[in-house]
Structure formats: C-alpha cells, structure tokens
Amino acid sequence: MSKKKKIVIVGGGINGLIAANYLSKDGFSVSIIEKKSNTGGACTFKTKEIGNQTIDFALGATVLGMMQDFIFQETGLSNTLETFAPKHPKLVYFQDSNSSTRIYQNYKKLDQEIKNKWGERGDLESFRNDEDKVIGFIRKGFKFGETPSLEKANTILGETLTNLWINGSAKNLLDHYFTSDKTKIYMGMTRIESGSSSMYNKGTAFTIPLMDSGSVFDGYWGYVKGGIWKITEELSKINQRLGIKFYMSSNINSVDSKRMKVSFEKEKKDYEIDYDYLIFATDPTTPSKLLNNFKLEQELEHKDYLGTSGKITAFFKNPVKWKEYSPYNNSDSAFRFVFSNETLNEFETSSQKVVNSSDNYAPSYIQIYAEGAAQRVLNNHEPFDKLIFFIKNIKYGKTADQLPFIKEKVMNLIFKYIKNPEDCVSTEFLCPKDLNEIFYFPKGNIDHMALNENQNYNQRHFSKNADKGFYLYGEYDNIYYCGAGAYPCGSVAGTAGYMCAKQLKRTVI
Ligand SMILES: Cc1cc2nc3c(=O)[nH]c(=O)nc-3n(C[C@H](O)[C@H](O)[C@H](O)COP(=O)(O)OP(=O)(O)OC[C@H]3O[C@@H](n4cnc5c(N)ncnc54)[C@H](O)[C@@H]3O)c2cc1C
C-alpha cells in the first residue's frame, strides 16, 4: 500500500475541522495547526460570572442554519447533538407600528399578511418558487463540490434567473418581485449581513438565496442544545477519534512552499512538519503573509474586507416577557427583527454611512435571537435567560468599550418590546474592531470578506488558476484556501471546507 499523503491544515475553525474530517476519512494523514488554545474559531464560547453564578454564552456565532444536512449527518454530528428551529412565525417590527408583521412559513398566509401590513402588491409566490429553484441549484453544487460557474447556472436555471438571482444586484431582484419598500427591506436584509454591500452592486442578489441555502433546517435557522459551539467542540472530538493530529497554541514562523514544510513554535519548542498538501482555513490574507508572498499580499489588499456588524448578548435574571401577545407554543423562542429604516433608500443610506462618513453607528436593523428560550425548549435550563442582538451598521475602527452609546441605543429600543427590562443584569457587546482583535478577521467581517461584486459566487476564490482548482491559493498548485472568505461564505456550515476537501481529493486520484 502506498504511503498516506500528508495534509496540514492551518486553522481549527469550522471550515478547517470539516475539511480535516472528510480528508481523514478519505485516507489522508491530517494535522491541524491552530494559533489559539481552543478550536472553533468564531464558533466558540466564553464563560461569564454574574453575581455568584456562571453561564456560558456564544462569543461569536449563535444560530445554526447554513449547514448542509448531509454534512451534519456524515460527520456524525447528528448522532450526539440536539437541535431546535422555531416554527413560530418570525416577528418584524418597523418603528411606525407597535405591533409586528408575522413572517409565516406558509407563503399564502405570508402573502396575505404583507398585503395587509405593508401594502405589498407584488408576486411572493413567484419569488419563493424561483428562489427554491436557485437554492436547489446551489445545494446540488455544494453536495458535488462543484466549482460555481455562470455557464452552469445559465444551463440549469436559464439566463433570466441567472441574471436576476446570481450576477444581478439586490435592488434589481427585489424590484422584480415586490412593490413595497418594507417587503424589499425584509427580504433583502441579508445583503448587508456581514458588510456594507450596496444594493446597487452587481452580485449582491446572490446573497439572498445563499443565506437561505442551508438544509439542516431546510433554509430556516435554529439552535443547538448547550450552544452552537457544541458543533465545533463535538467535531474536534470526532476528528481526534479519527486520528487527526492537533497542534494547539502554535505560532507559525514560516511556510517553505518549495521544501513543503511548516515551521512553528509551540510551548517554546520549535517544530517543523512536512506536507504534500497545505490548506489554509484562516482569513484569506494570513496565508500570503505566512508564505512571504509580498506580491499576493499586496494584491489581496484591494479586496473589500470591511465588516459592519455588532453583537450584544443580554443576560436576564428571569425569563424575558414580550409585550406582544402571541398564541403560539414556545413563542418566546421566535426570531424577532427590529428595523429603524422605513424606506429602501434609508436602508441603503444607513448601510453606506458607516463607510462614507465619520458616523460610528447608523441604525438599520437588529436581529433578535432568543437563545435562552430556545435552550429551555431543548430542556437546557440555565441560570440566566439570554437574548442576542445582531446589530447593523457599525463603523470599523473603535472597540465596543469606546462606543457605549451604541449599546445604550440598542437596549433602549429593544426594551420597548419587553415587559421586564429591569431583569437585564448584564451585557456583552462586540463591534467589528473587537471581531478583528478576537477572531483575527481582517476588518471585522464575519464572512472574512464582504459578499459583493467580484467577491461572490464564481468570483469568491483566491486561485490564480481557478479552472484547475477553485480552492487553490494564489499561484501554488498544492496549497489551498477554504476559510469563510472562499465560496460560498462564512457561517457555521463548513461548506467551503467540505468543497475544498472534495476538490483536493479529486486532483489526487
Ligand atoms: C459576532 C459573530 C456572530 C456570528 N453569528 C453567526 C451565526 O449566528 N450563525 C452563523 O452560522 N455564523 C455566524 N457568524 C459567522 C461564523 O462564525 C464564521 O463565518 C465562521 O465561524 C468562520 O469559520 P472559519 O472556519 O472559516 O473561520 P474562523 O472561525 O475564523 O477560524 C479560523 C481559525 O484559524 C485560526 N488562525 C488564524 N490565523 C492563524 C495562524 N496564523 N495560525 C494558526 N491558526 C490561525 C483562528 O484562530 C481560527 O481558529 C458570526 C460570527 C461572529 C464573529
């Protein structure tokens, strides 16, 4: 039997862990080098002390949704992890009304609701049908580890859908199906999920079906019992059982691409390990620095890495009580969205303000994840209730402790909808600059890199030879990149890691 090929993966976040899992099962000898003392990357937790009690909370990612179900099953994660996705309609609040608009999963009910509440006169049914076709196409590409291509999209979806949904602008897509600004804001909010991509920017339409393309909850979002970090924690254990070697708390000194060796320091000792294939599952700029490839490093500086999202975790000493009555079971676990903009133009302007002006905060939307209520449904009873606020738009540059006014504004707005705000006993706040410092995201973007023109779908790669290998990095032919900056995007999904592993294996056979 021939000797096992050696793979070294730099970065033990979700993408590095998923790539390692598949490649190890495919017969490679896999090692992971991780800078921190824990795996998980941005899918990790912190323990908070409040009074004389402690509680774990998600430091980065909170909700699960973009993962492909086959990955959840094939890795073995589904054997041990319990999950829950609320079936309750999502509740959307605009500032001109105290009552919510309900986003029903049933499109006929939703159609009626947005007609009544937002005066919508467009064609929701066609939007959903067309989106389903695009999502079906995206998922198939994931499963087969297929390089995203416009040619393939044109063949399978036809030119009209491809132009609308894949290489067009979000503005054009939303105008095609809808008439009311509020529908367009709600349906198109994921365009700025991580950065400041303008709705006029070509390539931004694709982010809309992409964010619904997870299949673990069939396009919806939900929770993992204990917390989302159980995914990376469990995966690390599974990988250890597969024999994958972990070098934790390791500082890479250099990568010699000619001799195919990585040198690093761990606990004051120097190591050198060799590889047949090297995979970077970090942010996209780190490899160019470690490879001492100055030219590539300079080229990568021109990409858009800007992140404009923040996060507050609020801890309550009693379960949060919402003011608005809801007849549904477990309604306190429903997703809620609070918008500060009423028109599409305002929505666009606020997304650009934190790039083009000195404003540190341009209120746009707050996504509310009822983590504590969801944990109670999962039978995980914790000493505090937790609400998570995912916030837009925050300027990159200052840390959360330099911008306390943002937290105050967000909390005041949210407290309008809650009966017991006095039960909020503590908060944790992060701005894009914190995400840069904690997780090494170049400019704090949770997708490592913005999702817009030249950085989405078929252009979301770092290969100088994409036809030969979409996940190859630069001009190298045995060095790959599969972090969140690669196709499809970030998120606790590991799709880029899976696709990269699939493509690498194909080149070896
Ligand atoms: C505040 C916040 C909220 C989010 N919310 C959600 C959410 O609710 N749901 C969701 O699905 N996603 C969410 N995300 C996005 C998601 O967490 C990330 O996109 C995803 O975790 C990225 O995974 P990754 O493996 O590509 O990269 P990372 O998680 O960034 O992992 C990269 C790893 O590489 C390591 N590394 C970096 N440099 C080196 C080096 N030189 N040597 C060795 N190791 C190195 C890092 O320490 C890290 O462990 C959120 C992110 C943040 C920050």
The ligand as an SDF file (V2000), in Angstrom:
LIG
                    3D

 53 58  0  0  0  0  0  0  0  0999 V2000
  -20.2080   38.0610   16.2870 C   0  0  0  0  0  0  0  0  0  0  0  0
  -20.4190   36.9810   15.2590 C   0  0  0  0  0  0  0  0  0  0  0  0
  -21.6840   36.4750   15.0440 C   0  0  0  0  0  0  0  0  0  0  0  0
  -21.8950   35.4740   14.1010 C   0  0  0  0  0  0  0  0  0  0  0  0
  -23.1310   34.9030   14.0020 N   0  0  0  0  0  0  0  0  0  0  0  0
  -23.2730   33.7860   13.2740 C   0  0  0  0  0  0  0  0  0  0  0  0
  -24.4250   32.9860   13.4250 C   0  0  0  0  0  0  0  0  0  0  0  0
  -25.2850   33.2550   14.2620 O   0  0  0  0  0  0  0  0  0  0  0  0
  -24.5300   31.8820   12.6460 N   0  0  0  0  0  0  0  0  0  0  0  0
  -23.5600   31.5180   11.7550 C   0  0  0  0  0  0  0  0  0  0  0  0
  -23.7060   30.4930   11.0770 O   0  0  0  0  0  0  0  0  0  0  0  0
  -22.4280   32.2390   11.6330 N   0  0  0  0  0  0  0  0  0  0  0  0
  -22.2530   33.3420   12.3780 C   0  0  0  0  0  0  0  0  0  0  0  0
  -21.0760   34.0310   12.3480 N   0  0  0  0  0  0  0  0  0  0  0  0
  -20.0820   33.7060   11.3020 C   0  0  0  0  0  0  0  0  0  0  0  0
  -19.2800   32.4570   11.5840 C   0  0  0  0  0  0  0  0  0  0  0  0
  -18.9650   32.3570   12.9410 O   0  0  0  0  0  0  0  0  0  0  0  0
  -17.9870   32.4600   10.7730 C   0  0  0  0  0  0  0  0  0  0  0  0
  -18.2250   32.8230    9.4480 O   0  0  0  0  0  0  0  0  0  0  0  0
  -17.3340   31.0830   10.7740 C   0  0  0  0  0  0  0  0  0  0  0  0
  -17.2150   30.6160   12.0950 O   0  0  0  0  0  0  0  0  0  0  0  0
  -16.0000   31.1550   10.0630 C   0  0  0  0  0  0  0  0  0  0  0  0
  -15.4090   29.8900   10.1270 O   0  0  0  0  0  0  0  0  0  0  0  0
  -13.9680   29.6080    9.5150 P   0  0  0  0  0  0  0  0  0  0  0  0
  -13.5810   28.2470    9.9060 O   0  0  0  0  0  0  0  0  0  0  0  0
  -13.9550   29.9370    8.0710 O   0  0  0  0  0  0  0  0  0  0  0  0
  -13.0240   30.6950   10.1700 O   0  0  0  0  0  0  0  0  0  0  0  0
  -12.7090   31.0440   11.6940 P   0  0  0  0  0  0  0  0  0  0  0  0
  -13.8020   30.6310   12.5690 O   0  0  0  0  0  0  0  0  0  0  0  0
  -12.2780   32.4620   11.6720 O   0  0  0  0  0  0  0  0  0  0  0  0
  -11.4780   30.0960   12.0210 O   0  0  0  0  0  0  0  0  0  0  0  0
  -10.1850   30.3740   11.6050 C   0  0  0  0  0  0  0  0  0  0  0  0
   -9.2290   29.7100   12.5730 C   0  0  0  0  0  0  0  0  0  0  0  0
   -7.9050   29.9300   12.1290 O   0  0  0  0  0  0  0  0  0  0  0  0
   -7.1050   30.2570   13.2580 C   0  0  0  0  0  0  0  0  0  0  0  0
   -5.9420   31.0150   12.7700 N   0  0  0  0  0  0  0  0  0  0  0  0
   -5.9310   32.2640   12.2620 C   0  0  0  0  0  0  0  0  0  0  0  0
   -4.6720   32.6080   11.9460 N   0  0  0  0  0  0  0  0  0  0  0  0
   -3.8810   31.5500   12.2460 C   0  0  0  0  0  0  0  0  0  0  0  0
   -2.4900   31.2800   12.1440 C   0  0  0  0  0  0  0  0  0  0  0  0
   -1.6270   32.1950   11.6820 N   0  0  0  0  0  0  0  0  0  0  0  0
   -2.0320   30.0800   12.5470 N   0  0  0  0  0  0  0  0  0  0  0  0
   -2.8820   29.1410   13.0330 C   0  0  0  0  0  0  0  0  0  0  0  0
   -4.2000   29.3390   13.1610 N   0  0  0  0  0  0  0  0  0  0  0  0
   -4.7000   30.5160   12.7720 C   0  0  0  0  0  0  0  0  0  0  0  0
   -8.0380   31.0710   14.1340 C   0  0  0  0  0  0  0  0  0  0  0  0
   -7.5940   31.1100   15.4700 O   0  0  0  0  0  0  0  0  0  0  0  0
   -9.3300   30.2840   13.9800 C   0  0  0  0  0  0  0  0  0  0  0  0
   -9.4370   29.2460   14.9210 O   0  0  0  0  0  0  0  0  0  0  0  0
  -20.8120   35.0090   13.3060 C   0  0  0  0  0  0  0  0  0  0  0  0
  -19.5260   35.4990   13.5320 C   0  0  0  0  0  0  0  0  0  0  0  0
  -19.3200   36.4570   14.5090 C   0  0  0  0  0  0  0  0  0  0  0  0
  -17.9250   36.9270   14.7840 C   0  0  0  0  0  0  0  0  0  0  0  0
  1  2  1  0
  2  3  1  0
  2 52  2  0
  3  4  2  0
  4  5  1  0
  4 50  1  0
  5  6  2  0
  6  7  1  0
  6 13  1  0
  7  8  2  0
  7  9  1  0
  9 10  1  0
 10 11  2  0
 10 12  1  0
 12 13  2  0
 13 14  1  0
 14 15  1  0
 14 50  1  0
 15 16  1  0
 16 17  1  0
 16 18  1  0
 18 19  1  0
 18 20  1  0
 20 21  1  0
 20 22  1  0
 22 23  1  0
 23 24  1  0
 24 25  2  0
 24 26  1  0
 24 27  1  0
 27 28  1  0
 28 29  2  0
 28 30  1  0
 28 31  1  0
 31 32  1  0
 32 33  1  0
 33 34  1  0
 33 48  1  0
 34 35  1  0
 35 36  1  0
 35 46  1  0
 36 37  1  0
 36 45  1  0
 37 38  2  0
 38 39  1  0
 39 40  1  0
 39 45  2  0
 40 41  1  0
 40 42  2  0
 42 43  1  0
 43 44  2  0
 44 45  1  0
 46 47  1  0
 46 48  1  0
 48 49  1  0
 50 51  2  0
 51 52  1  0
 52 53  1  0
M  END
$$$$
